Amino acid sequence: MKLVGLEPYGELLRSLSAECVTDCDELIVAIPYAEKGNHELLLFDEAIRNKKPITFYGRIDGTCPIDPNVLNWFLLRQRAIASVECRLVPHWLHAKVIWWSGVGAYIGSANLTDRAWNRNFEAGVFLTQSELDAEGFTQRLDDFFDGLLARSIPLSDEVYKDQVDLKRRLLDARKQEDRVRDEFESRLRYLSDRSSPIAHIPSRSSFTTRKRSFIDEWHETIAYLRPLADRVARPENRPSWIPDSTPATVQCDQFLHAYYYNVVSPRSEKDAYLRHFERNRLRTEDALQETLSWWKESKEFTYESELEMMVAIAPAFETNFAENAILSLDRETFANTLAHAHAFGMHSTRKSVEELGFAAPPGSWPKILAHGRMIYDAKSVSGAFSGPEVFRYVIWGPGDVAERIWNAVHEPDYQLDGIGTSTFGEVVGWTRPNLYPPRNQRTNKAIRALGRKIKIAP
């Protein structure tokens, strides 16, 4: 253990960082305030040069504690390197922890700023990994970062744009800073909760908590899928049999579909994705590169169903479920389109023969089509909307798409028998691929298998 601070009182933090980064397994950081100078981003550029996985937890609120230049640095690298991740903790992050996993951890007072690293009277301690292990602190650090993960949101283009706008407004109106901050935080979903994570009395009902958890998980997955889709669709990664006009998000979904069923192979081992996660969690970039290479070399005859999904079925969703078309569809076209959503088909085949109006087992496809016709004819639980009207609301309605999906599964005005979040998640993505990658529970398992910590619903 050693003291870290200004000389001569202890080792400089920048010297400690350079010493530790070369031998660590990964870099995990929780620091509330960060800025980028004219040159390198403190701490992280060196980790990039040494090809270390990076997870950074910063703070987000109406004061713009993380400089948008830092957020932009992470956005650019997240698009290029799977093992770089930035997450933002609303309101409550104040700890300053740098963990060079496998080497040791700094716990102290320094933010990620030039002033803190080079000018302030800062104080902290550095504990080697063996000291952390001996005192039982390694598990405590794991628990600490797991807590941050649960309370944080992923950095996305939308969050970055929000912060750029906020920074401009704060610079233009210093005297009105309090008013701007309060208005900003009350407007955004991910900042509206001001309850302390260590409060003894929960401030939200169980239902509200579950809704918030679902919406947060939705946006986290989308924030991961968008840069992944960009990489999957690059010419150097795209198999020759996929037309280059295929939307990147559609390619990404079928890439994950093929990977999950052919590499992870869930049919041969229950929860096989967990074994792959343990193997890949400290090598996310290598795992992704290997899988992209595997995909690049794939042959058309092996993946005919994926090709059909990309060139025939996905365009049919865009055409048939378009905002100005879905309510005018005839019954058979609606049923045949919806039947191609994987999650919908899986649920339909589990329905009883009698429930779908058959006297004898008709086979999987007739059951799926029959269920699609039932949805076309159905009314929501309250009777407020028809099946097509519910899907139009989820795909094209106002506000946050994740909240619309939640409403469609839980609110009587929109609930339809046998339609869950995975079906809506797929249909939204197939219909609006330029905004929303198609996604279901299989998507999350495939991402987890590639080494990324992501929630898997029970």
C-alpha positions as CSV (number, residue, x, y, z in Angstrom):
1,M,0.0,0.0,0.0
2,K,1.2,3.5,-0.8
3,L,0.1,7.1,-0.6
4,V,-0.8,8.8,-3.9
5,G,-0.7,12.6,-4.2
6,L,1.4,15.5,-5.0
7,E,5.1,15.1,-4.6
8,P,6.8,15.0,-2.1
9,Y,3.9,13.5,-0.2
10,G,3.4,10.5,-2.4
11,E,3.6,9.0,-5.9
12,L,1.9,11.0,-8.7
13,L,-1.3,9.5,-10.0
14,R,-0.1,9.8,-13.6
15,S,3.1,7.9,-12.8
16,L,1.1,5.2,-11.0
17,S,-1.2,4.9,-14.0
18,A,1.6,4.4,-16.5
19,E,3.1,1.8,-14.2
20,C,0.0,-0.2,-13.7
21,V,-1.7,-0.2,-17.1
22,T,0.8,-2.4,-18.9
23,D,0.2,-5.5,-16.7
24,C,-3.4,-5.2,-15.8
25,D,-6.2,-7.4,-17.2
26,E,-8.7,-4.6,-17.6
27,L,-9.2,-1.0,-16.5
28,I,-12.4,-0.3,-14.5
29,V,-12.9,3.3,-13.4
30,A,-15.5,5.3,-11.4
31,I,-14.8,9.0,-11.4
32,P,-17.6,11.7,-11.4
33,Y,-15.9,14.6,-13.2
34,A,-13.7,14.3,-16.3
35,E,-12.4,16.7,-18.9
36,K,-10.2,16.4,-22.0
37,G,-7.3,18.7,-22.5
38,N,-5.6,19.6,-25.7
39,H,-3.8,16.3,-26.1
40,E,-4.5,12.9,-24.6
41,L,-7.4,11.8,-22.4
42,L,-5.8,11.1,-19.0
43,L,-5.7,7.5,-18.0
44,F,-7.5,6.0,-21.0
45,D,-5.3,6.7,-24.0
46,E,-2.5,4.7,-22.5
47,A,-4.9,1.8,-21.8
48,I,-6.0,1.9,-25.5
49,R,-2.3,1.7,-26.6
50,N,-1.9,-1.3,-24.4
51,K,-5.1,-2.9,-25.7
52,K,-6.8,-3.1,-22.3
53,P,-10.5,-3.5,-21.9
54,I,-12.0,-0.3,-20.4
55,T,-15.1,0.3,-18.4
56,F,-15.7,3.9,-17.3
57,Y,-18.4,5.1,-15.0
58,G,-18.9,8.9,-15.0
59,R,-21.6,11.1,-13.5
60,I,-24.4,12.7,-15.4
61,D,-26.7,15.4,-14.2
62,G,-27.7,19.0,-15.0
63,T,-24.2,20.4,-14.3
64,C,-22.5,18.5,-17.2
65,P,-19.8,16.9,-15.0
66,I,-18.3,14.9,-17.8
67,D,-17.0,17.1,-20.6
68,P,-18.8,16.3,-23.9
69,N,-15.3,16.0,-25.4
70,V,-14.7,13.0,-23.1
71,L,-18.1,11.6,-24.1
72,N,-17.2,12.0,-27.8
73,W,-13.8,10.3,-27.2
74,F,-15.7,7.3,-25.8
75,L,-18.4,7.3,-28.5
76,L,-15.7,7.1,-31.3
77,R,-13.9,4.3,-29.6
78,Q,-17.0,2.3,-28.7
79,R,-17.8,2.2,-32.4
80,A,-14.4,0.7,-33.2
81,I,-13.5,-1.4,-30.1
82,A,-15.9,-3.7,-28.4
83,S,-13.9,-3.7,-25.2
84,V,-14.4,0.0,-24.5
85,E,-17.5,1.1,-22.6
86,C,-18.7,4.3,-21.0
87,R,-21.6,4.3,-18.6
88,L,-23.1,7.3,-16.8
89,V,-24.5,7.3,-13.2
90,P,-27.3,9.9,-12.6
91,H,-26.8,12.3,-9.7
92,W,-25.1,10.1,-7.0
93,L,-21.6,9.1,-8.1
94,H,-18.9,10.8,-6.0
95,A,-16.3,8.0,-5.6
96,K,-13.0,8.2,-7.3
97,V,-11.8,4.6,-7.9
98,I,-9.4,3.3,-10.5
99,W,-9.0,-0.5,-10.6
100,W,-6.2,-1.9,-12.8
101,S,-7.6,-5.4,-12.4
102,G,-4.9,-7.9,-11.6
103,V,-2.4,-5.2,-10.5
104,G,-4.2,-3.0,-7.9
105,A,-6.6,-0.1,-7.2
106,Y,-6.4,3.6,-6.4
107,I,-9.1,4.9,-4.0
108,G,-8.8,8.6,-3.4
109,S,-10.0,12.2,-4.1
110,A,-8.8,12.9,-7.7
111,N,-11.2,13.5,-10.5
112,L,-10.1,13.0,-14.1
113,T,-9.0,16.5,-14.7
114,D,-5.7,18.3,-15.3
115,R,-6.2,20.3,-12.1
116,A,-6.7,17.1,-10.0
117,W,-3.8,15.2,-11.6
118,N,-1.3,18.0,-11.7
119,R,-2.3,20.9,-9.4
120,N,-4.6,20.1,-6.6
121,F,-3.8,18.8,-3.1
122,E,-5.3,15.3,-3.7
123,A,-4.9,12.3,-1.5
124,G,-5.5,8.6,-2.0
125,V,-4.1,5.1,-1.4
126,F,-3.0,2.4,-3.8
127,L,-3.6,-1.2,-2.8
128,T,-1.9,-4.0,-4.8
129,Q,-4.1,-6.8,-6.1
130,S,-2.6,-9.2,-3.5
131,E,-3.5,-6.7,-0.7
132,L,-7.1,-6.4,-2.1
133,D,-7.4,-10.2,-2.2
134,A,-6.0,-10.7,1.3
135,E,-8.3,-8.1,2.9
136,G,-11.4,-9.4,1.0
137,F,-11.6,-6.1,-0.9
138,T,-11.7,-7.6,-4.4
139,Q,-15.2,-8.9,-3.9
140,R,-16.2,-5.6,-2.4
141,L,-14.9,-3.8,-5.4
142,D,-16.8,-6.2,-7.7
143,D,-20.0,-5.5,-5.7
144,F,-19.4,-1.7,-5.9
145,F,-19.1,-1.8,-9.7
146,D,-22.0,-4.1,-10.0
147,G,-24.0,-1.5,-8.0
148,L,-22.9,1.2,-10.4
149,L,-23.9,-1.0,-13.4
150,A,-27.4,-1.4,-12.0
151,R,-27.8,2.4,-11.5
152,S,-26.1,3.6,-14.7
153,I,-27.1,4.2,-18.3
154,P,-25.0,3.5,-21.4
155,L,-23.5,6.4,-23.3
156,S,-25.3,6.8,-26.6
157,D,-25.5,9.4,-29.4
158,E,-28.7,10.8,-27.9
159,V,-27.1,11.2,-24.4
160,Y,-24.0,12.9,-26.0
161,K,-26.2,15.3,-27.9
162,D,-28.1,16.1,-24.7
163,Q,-24.9,17.0,-22.9
164,V,-23.5,19.0,-25.8
165,D,-26.7,21.1,-25.8
166,L,-26.5,21.4,-22.0
167,K,-22.9,22.5,-22.0
168,R,-23.6,25.2,-24.6
169,R,-26.6,26.5,-22.6
170,L,-24.6,26.6,-19.3
171,L,-21.8,28.5,-20.9
172,D,-24.3,31.0,-22.4
173,A,-26.2,31.4,-19.2
174,R,-24.1,31.1,-16.1
175,K,-26.4,33.2,-14.0
176,Q,-29.3,30.9,-14.8
177,E,-27.5,27.7,-14.1
178,D,-29.7,26.4,-11.4
179,R,-32.9,26.9,-13.5
180,V,-31.3,25.2,-16.5
181,R,-30.1,22.3,-14.5
182,D,-33.5,21.6,-12.9
183,E,-35.4,21.9,-16.1
184,F,-33.0,19.6,-17.9
185,E,-33.1,16.9,-15.3
186,S,-36.8,16.9,-14.9
187,R,-37.3,16.6,-18.7
188,L,-35.2,13.4,-19.2
189,R,-36.3,10.0,-18.2
190,Y,-32.9,8.8,-17.0
191,L,-32.4,11.8,-14.7
192,S,-35.9,12.1,-13.2
193,D,-35.2,9.8,-10.3
194,R,-33.5,11.8,-7.5
195,S,-33.8,9.1,-4.8
196,S,-30.6,8.1,-3.2
197,P,-29.4,4.6,-3.9
198,I,-28.7,4.1,-0.2
199,A,-32.1,5.4,1.0
200,H,-33.8,3.0,3.5
201,I,-37.3,3.5,2.2
202,P,-37.9,2.8,-1.5
203,S,-39.4,5.8,-3.3
204,R,-41.1,3.9,-6.1
205,S,-43.6,1.1,-6.3
206,S,-42.6,-2.3,-7.5
207,F,-44.5,-1.8,-10.7
208,T,-42.8,1.5,-11.4
209,T,-39.4,0.0,-10.5
210,R,-39.9,-2.8,-13.0
211,K,-41.0,-0.4,-15.7
212,R,-37.9,1.8,-15.1
213,S,-35.7,-1.3,-15.2
214,F,-37.2,-2.5,-18.5
215,I,-36.8,0.9,-20.1
216,D,-33.2,1.2,-18.9
217,E,-32.4,-2.3,-20.2
218,W,-34.0,-1.5,-23.6
219,H,-31.9,1.6,-24.1
220,E,-28.7,-0.2,-22.9
221,T,-29.1,-2.9,-25.4
222,I,-29.9,-0.5,-28.2
223,A,-26.8,1.6,-27.3
224,Y,-24.7,-1.5,-27.7
225,L,-26.4,-2.8,-30.9
226,R,-26.0,0.4,-32.9
227,P,-22.2,0.5,-33.0
228,L,-22.1,-3.2,-33.4
229,A,-24.4,-3.0,-36.4
230,D,-22.0,-0.4,-38.0
231,R,-19.1,-2.9,-37.6
232,V,-21.0,-6.0,-38.8
233,A,-22.1,-4.1,-42.0
234,R,-18.6,-2.9,-43.0
235,P,-17.4,-4.5,-46.3
236,E,-14.5,-6.2,-44.6
237,N,-16.9,-8.0,-42.2
238,R,-19.9,-8.6,-44.5
239,P,-20.2,-12.0,-46.2
240,S,-20.3,-11.7,-50.0
241,W,-23.8,-13.2,-50.1
242,I,-25.4,-10.3,-48.2
243,P,-26.5,-7.4,-50.4
244,D,-24.7,-4.2,-49.4
245,S,-28.1,-2.4,-49.5
246,T,-29.3,-4.4,-46.5
247,P,-29.7,-2.1,-43.4
248,A,-26.9,-2.5,-40.9
249,T,-29.2,-3.3,-38.0
250,V,-30.9,-6.1,-40.0
251,Q,-27.5,-7.5,-40.8
252,C,-26.5,-7.3,-37.2
253,D,-29.6,-9.1,-36.0
254,Q,-29.0,-12.0,-38.4
255,F,-25.3,-12.1,-37.5
256,L,-26.3,-12.5,-33.8
257,H,-28.9,-15.0,-34.7
258,A,-26.4,-17.2,-36.7
259,Y,-23.8,-16.8,-33.9
260,Y,-26.2,-17.8,-31.2
261,Y,-27.6,-20.9,-32.8
262,N,-24.5,-22.1,-34.5
263,V,-21.6,-21.1,-32.2
264,V,-23.2,-20.7,-28.8
265,S,-25.4,-23.7,-29.7
266,P,-28.1,-23.5,-27.0
267,R,-29.7,-26.7,-28.2
268,S,-26.7,-28.8,-27.0
269,E,-26.3,-27.1,-23.6
270,K,-28.7,-25.3,-21.3
271,D,-27.5,-21.7,-20.7
272,A,-24.6,-22.2,-23.0
273,Y,-24.2,-18.5,-23.4
274,L,-23.0,-18.2,-19.8
275,R,-20.0,-20.4,-20.5
276,H,-19.1,-18.3,-23.5
277,F,-19.5,-15.2,-21.4
278,E,-17.0,-16.4,-18.8
279,R,-14.5,-17.2,-21.6
280,N,-15.0,-13.8,-23.4
281,R,-15.7,-11.2,-20.7
282,L,-12.0,-10.1,-20.5
283,R,-11.4,-10.4,-24.2
284,T,-14.5,-8.8,-25.7
285,E,-12.7,-7.2,-28.7
286,D,-10.9,-10.4,-29.5
287,A,-14.1,-12.4,-29.2
288,L,-16.0,-10.0,-31.5
289,Q,-13.2,-10.0,-34.1
290,E,-13.1,-13.8,-34.1
291,T,-16.9,-13.9,-34.6
292,L,-16.8,-11.3,-37.3
293,S,-14.1,-13.3,-39.2
294,W,-16.3,-16.4,-38.8
295,W,-19.3,-14.6,-40.2
296,K,-17.3,-13.1,-43.1
297,E,-16.3,-16.6,-44.3
298,S,-19.8,-18.0,-44.0
299,K,-21.5,-19.5,-47.1
300,E,-24.9,-18.7,-48.5
301,F,-26.2,-22.2,-48.6
302,T,-25.6,-22.6,-44.8
303,Y,-27.6,-19.5,-44.0
304,E,-30.5,-19.5,-46.4
305,S,-33.0,-18.6,-43.6
306,E,-30.9,-15.6,-42.5
307,L,-30.7,-14.4,-46.2
308,E,-34.4,-14.8,-46.7
309,M,-35.0,-12.7,-43.5
310,M,-32.7,-9.9,-44.8
311,V,-33.8,-9.7,-48.5
312,A,-37.5,-10.7,-48.3
313,I,-39.1,-10.7,-44.8
314,A,-37.5,-7.5,-43.4
315,P,-38.5,-5.4,-46.4
316,A,-42.0,-6.8,-46.1
317,F,-42.3,-5.5,-42.6
318,E,-41.1,-2.0,-43.7
319,T,-43.7,-2.0,-46.4
320,N,-46.7,-3.6,-44.7
321,F,-46.3,-2.1,-41.2
322,A,-45.5,1.4,-42.5
323,E,-47.3,4.1,-40.6
324,N,-49.7,4.9,-43.5
325,A,-50.2,1.2,-44.4
326,I,-50.7,-1.0,-41.4
327,L,-54.3,0.0,-40.6
328,S,-55.3,-0.7,-44.2
329,L,-53.8,-4.2,-44.4
330,D,-56.1,-7.1,-45.1
331,R,-56.3,-10.0,-42.6
332,E,-54.0,-12.4,-44.5
333,T,-51.3,-9.9,-45.2
334,F,-51.2,-8.7,-41.6
335,A,-51.1,-12.3,-40.3
336,N,-48.4,-13.5,-42.8
337,T,-46.2,-10.5,-42.0
338,L,-46.5,-10.8,-38.2
339,A,-45.9,-14.6,-38.5
340,H,-42.3,-14.0,-39.5
341,A,-41.4,-12.4,-36.2
342,H,-39.3,-15.1,-34.5
343,A,-40.6,-14.5,-31.0
344,F,-44.2,-14.4,-32.2
345,G,-43.7,-17.7,-33.9
346,M,-42.2,-19.4,-30.9
347,H,-45.1,-18.3,-28.7
348,S,-47.7,-19.3,-31.3
349,T,-46.4,-22.9,-31.6
350,R,-46.9,-23.3,-27.8
351,K,-50.6,-22.6,-28.0
352,S,-52.9,-25.5,-27.9
353,V,-54.6,-26.9,-31.1
354,E,-58.0,-26.1,-29.7
355,E,-57.1,-22.6,-28.8
356,L,-56.2,-21.8,-32.4
357,G,-59.3,-23.4,-33.8
358,F,-57.9,-26.7,-35.1
359,A,-59.4,-30.2,-34.5
360,A,-56.0,-31.9,-35.1
361,P,-52.4,-30.8,-35.0
362,P,-51.8,-28.8,-38.2
363,G,-48.1,-28.2,-38.0
364,S,-46.1,-25.1,-36.9
365,W,-46.7,-22.7,-39.7
366,P,-50.6,-23.1,-39.8
367,K,-50.6,-22.5,-36.1
368,I,-48.5,-19.3,-36.4
369,L,-50.7,-18.0,-39.2
370,A,-53.9,-18.8,-37.2
371,H,-52.5,-16.9,-34.2
372,G,-51.7,-13.9,-36.5
373,R,-55.3,-13.9,-37.8
374,M,-56.5,-13.9,-34.1
375,I,-54.3,-10.9,-33.4
376,Y,-55.8,-9.1,-36.4
377,D,-59.3,-9.8,-35.2
378,A,-58.6,-9.2,-31.5
379,K,-59.2,-6.2,-29.3
380,S,-57.0,-5.1,-26.5
381,V,-57.9,-6.1,-23.0
382,S,-59.9,-2.9,-22.4
383,G,-61.4,-3.1,-25.8
384,A,-59.9,0.3,-26.7
385,F,-57.9,-0.7,-29.8
386,S,-57.7,-3.4,-32.4
387,G,-54.6,-5.6,-33.0
388,P,-53.3,-3.5,-35.9
389,E,-54.0,-0.3,-33.9
390,V,-51.9,-1.6,-31.0
391,F,-49.0,-2.4,-33.3
392,R,-49.3,1.0,-35.0
393,Y,-49.1,2.6,-31.6
394,V,-46.0,0.6,-30.6
395,I,-44.2,1.2,-33.9
396,W,-45.2,4.7,-34.7
397,G,-46.7,6.3,-31.5
398,P,-45.4,9.4,-29.7
399,G,-42.7,9.4,-27.0
400,D,-40.2,6.8,-26.0
401,V,-40.5,3.5,-27.9
402,A,-39.4,1.5,-24.9
403,E,-42.2,3.0,-22.8
404,R,-44.7,2.2,-25.6
405,I,-43.6,-1.4,-25.6
406,W,-44.0,-1.5,-21.8
407,N,-47.5,-0.1,-22.1
408,A,-48.5,-2.6,-24.8
409,V,-47.5,-5.5,-22.5
410,H,-48.9,-4.1,-19.2
411,E,-51.6,-1.5,-19.8
412,P,-55.2,-2.9,-20.6
413,D,-55.8,-0.3,-23.3
414,Y,-52.9,-1.9,-25.4
415,Q,-52.5,-5.5,-24.1
416,L,-53.0,-8.3,-26.6
417,D,-53.1,-12.0,-25.7
418,G,-49.8,-13.7,-26.5
419,I,-47.8,-10.6,-27.5
420,G,-44.8,-9.8,-25.4
421,T,-41.8,-7.5,-25.3
422,S,-39.7,-9.7,-27.6
423,T,-42.3,-9.7,-30.4
424,F,-42.7,-6.0,-30.2
425,G,-38.9,-5.5,-30.1
426,E,-38.5,-7.5,-33.2
427,V,-41.4,-5.9,-35.1
428,V,-40.2,-2.3,-34.3
429,G,-36.7,-3.2,-35.5
430,W,-37.8,-4.9,-38.7
431,T,-40.2,-2.0,-39.6
432,R,-37.9,0.9,-38.6
433,P,-34.4,-0.5,-39.0
434,N,-32.7,2.9,-39.5
435,L,-33.7,3.8,-35.9
436,Y,-34.1,0.6,-33.9
437,P,-32.2,-2.6,-34.3
438,P,-34.5,-5.7,-34.1
439,R,-34.1,-7.3,-30.7
440,N,-35.5,-10.1,-28.5
441,Q,-34.3,-12.1,-25.6
442,R,-32.1,-14.2,-27.9
443,T,-30.3,-10.9,-28.9
444,N,-29.4,-10.3,-25.3
445,K,-28.1,-13.9,-24.8
446,A,-25.9,-13.6,-27.9
447,I,-24.5,-10.2,-26.7
448,R,-23.8,-11.8,-23.3
449,A,-22.0,-14.7,-25.0
450,L,-19.7,-12.2,-26.7
451,G,-18.5,-11.1,-23.2
452,R,-20.7,-8.1,-22.6
453,K,-22.5,-7.8,-19.2
454,I,-26.1,-7.3,-20.2
455,K,-29.4,-8.2,-18.5
456,I,-31.1,-11.5,-19.3
457,A,-34.8,-11.4,-18.3
458,P,-36.0,-14.5,-16.3
